[in-house]
Amino acid sequence: MASTLNRLTYAARQTARVAWYAGHYAAGRRLLKPMPKPAYPVGPTPSRAEMTADMRGLFEREWQDIAQGLFPAPRPLAPDPAEFLRRSLLYFRDLPQVDARRHGKLDGELPPGQQGDGLPGYYRQNFHFQSDGWLSDQSARLYDTQVEVLFTGAADVMRRRALKPIAEWLQSRNQRSLKALDVGCGTGRLLASLHQAWPGLRLVGLDLSPPYLVEARRLIGRTARVKLIEGAAEALPFDDGNLDLVVSSFLMHELPSAVRSRALSEMARVLKPDGLVVVVDSMQKSDHPAWDGLLDLFPHYFHEPYYADYVSGSLEASAKEAGLTLFSSERAFLSKVAAFTKN
Ligand SMILES: C[S@@+](CC[C@H](N)C(=O)[O-])C[C@H]1O[C@@H](n2cnc3c(N)ncnc32)[C@H](O)[C@@H]1O
């Protein structure tokens, strides 16, 4: 009985999220001016019904893992209801600026490397055409809504698929003695899910953006179990073999190829010999060839300078070059969750 109730609660919460963000998506499409189609060839794309069924399958897989006791059902990570609504309003107020960028009207707001704050040039861009790139409080407040609208409410569940390989790896370990790092933690959604599932883990979130780290602290709250630090994925401020677990979500595709390789090598370097790395990011070409067209279209409609390069490569092959061995891999709707151990 309790389990039926839990399942219903889980289903109701996830359905409400998907409906909320799908509503934003539909409203947003009406507000954005249509863009010309890309001038390059585009692979096959799925129907909306196929995508909805695939997303439903992802929630079902998560529920099965919860029912088997691998990790607890997620509790809502939303800010208070008033703030939640304010963020939706902010999202819609910002859309005209996003649209102007999509149509090339607000170019050059963040010239790479010219503002003298030590941030790398590749980083100073309006990724996703979002206002202020990664560089302001306003951007940090908008980010979660933007990402959930893009994925019609499935961003958090894709991130949470990292919990499955972690749960399997944790079975023979005591969480209280383990130290984990989230590389490019952004607003802290994955960190918060890890903290909910295993409150004994000592977690560190690292990101180049101070405003995103402030937002992550607000989401997670004050706890000595979760530290947040400013730093770069390609130069992790940890000694060799210092960490038991390293995770990262939706960072890899934002990095130029050489930086991405360095970031993976850094993850391998800071990992203990029996540690685990889990990367959540976009699926890549050949992970689900019938959907390859989505990967072709994404960087055209959303400013993603390194995405085409990322999806044409293989995360598994790059990780192998960095000294990591594949532990498990799962396509999770539009993402891939790949876990690795150290060679
Ligand atoms: C697409 S967001 C992903 C954030 C978060 N992990 C998530 O799941 O939503 C990319 C994040 O990576 C950060 N970032 C980008 N390049 C970085 C780098 N070289 N080192 C550390 N963080 C970086 C950005 O500031 C941003 O917060």
The ligand as a Gaussian input file, in Angstrom:
#p B3LYP/6-31G(d) Opt

LIG

0 1
 C       25.453000      23.631000     -19.003000
 S       25.985000      24.136000     -17.425000
 C       25.790000      22.636000     -16.485000
 C       25.599000      22.945000     -15.029000
 C       25.149000      21.772000     -14.165000
 N       26.155000      20.773000     -14.044000
 C       23.850000      21.180000     -14.672000
 O       23.710000      19.964000     -14.654000
 O       22.950000      21.945000     -15.015000
 C       27.706000      24.239000     -17.566000
 C       28.345000      24.748000     -16.284000
 O       29.728000      24.511000     -16.394000
 C       30.428000      25.647000     -15.971000
 N       31.699000      25.624000     -16.706000
 C       31.904000      25.812000     -18.024000
 N       33.202000      25.652000     -18.329000
 C       33.828000      25.328000     -17.158000
 C       35.169000      25.011000     -16.806000
 N       36.135000      25.019000     -17.705000
 N       35.442000      24.718000     -15.524000
 C       34.472000      24.716000     -14.576000
 N       33.188000      25.018000     -14.850000
 C       32.865000      25.311000     -16.120000
 C       29.530000      26.822000     -16.283000
 O       29.848000      27.935000     -15.467000
 C       28.168000      26.225000     -16.017000
 O       27.801000      26.412000     -14.674000

